[in-house]
Amino acid sequence: MSFGNRIRQVKRRKQMLQRQFAAALEIDTPMYSKIERGERRAKREQVIAFAKIFKVNPNDFLSLWLADRIIEVIKNEKELAGKALIVTQKYLKK
């Protein structure tokens, strides 16, 4: 699940409008909508703010946000993406 899909899901569960969350984040509604649809990447600070507003663990949102960034970088590298992720995982274990 992408970050945008997750915030949409949480927003629906809380039965609130995009404009309410946009106002809480001090961004305009079209910007919020683009983040929710995955057309614009949220800033790290915004992701943390989303978590506070939605009252969820910030690490849950940050993990999805970071995964979206990684996917964006490797999505067109069909042959090498898996190998690159393995190398990355080994590096992170050190």
C-alpha positions as MATLAB code, in Angstrom:
seq = 'MSFGNRIRQVKRRKQMLQRQFAAALEIDTPMYSKIERGERRAKREQVIAFAKIFKVNPNDFLSLWLADRIIEVIKNEKELAGKALIVTQKYLKK';
ca = [
       0.000    0.000    0.000;
       1.326    3.436   -0.886;
       1.488    6.404    1.461;
      -1.263    8.194   -0.467;
      -3.575    5.188   -0.309;
      -2.935    4.842    3.414;
      -3.794    8.456    4.250;
      -6.924    8.181    2.093;
      -7.940    5.049    3.993;
      -7.388    6.659    7.401;
      -9.182    9.860    6.332;
     -12.227    7.863    5.222;
     -12.257    5.871    8.427;
     -12.266    9.119   10.418;
     -14.990   10.489    8.108;
     -13.236   13.780    7.488;
     -12.786   15.887    4.386;
      -9.616   16.634    2.474;
      -9.988   20.334    3.200;
     -10.029   19.662    6.944;
      -6.710   17.849    6.809;
      -5.237   20.325    4.354;
      -6.060   23.145    6.753;
      -4.509   21.262    9.670;
      -1.326   20.812    7.607;
      -1.425   24.428    6.455;
      -1.470   23.451    2.781;
      -4.169   24.013    0.205;
      -6.690   21.314   -0.640;
      -5.391   20.692   -4.196;
      -1.901   20.033   -2.762;
      -3.343   17.606   -0.226;
      -5.314   15.899   -2.987;
      -2.162   15.445   -5.093;
      -0.335   13.902   -2.141;
      -3.239   11.544   -1.506;
      -3.335   10.506   -5.189;
       0.441   10.018   -5.278;
       0.968   12.793   -7.815;
       3.104   14.796   -5.421;
       5.493   13.568   -2.771;
       4.944   14.798    0.770;
       7.885   16.199    2.687;
       9.154   14.212    5.657;
       7.854   16.888    8.050;
       4.424   16.648    6.431;
       4.404   12.876    6.867;
       5.062   13.309   10.583;
       2.329   15.964   10.734;
      -0.079   13.573    8.969;
       0.667   10.957   11.623;
      -0.031   13.403   14.444;
      -3.289   14.559   12.867;
      -4.417   10.999   12.187;
      -3.133    9.858   15.611;
      -1.087    6.979   14.221;
       2.494    5.858   14.735;
       4.737    8.162   12.648;
       6.987    5.214   11.745;
       4.094    3.491    9.981;
       3.599    6.488    7.699;
       7.332    7.137    7.297;
       7.896    3.518    6.219;
       5.270    3.801    3.467;
       6.571    7.218    2.431;
      10.135    5.902    2.182;
       9.000    2.796    0.295;
       7.272    5.054   -2.242;
      10.546    6.930   -2.740;
      12.504    3.704   -3.254;
       9.924    2.368   -5.700;
      10.085    5.607   -7.681;
      13.847    5.188   -8.103;
      13.879    1.496   -9.069;
      10.547    0.974  -10.826;
      12.056    1.039  -14.321;
      15.013   -1.183  -13.414;
      13.249   -4.523  -13.879;
      16.432   -6.579  -14.249;
      18.445   -4.912  -11.494;
      15.882   -3.805   -8.916;
      15.877   -7.069   -6.962;
      19.656   -7.258   -6.882;
      19.917   -3.638   -5.814;
      17.480   -4.242   -2.954;
      19.494   -7.250   -1.781;
      22.694   -5.211   -1.784;
      20.909   -2.410    0.072;
      19.547   -4.814    2.673;
      23.026   -6.248    3.288;
      24.427   -2.731    3.620;
      21.749   -1.742    6.141;
      22.441   -4.809    8.298;
      26.028   -3.666    8.847;
];
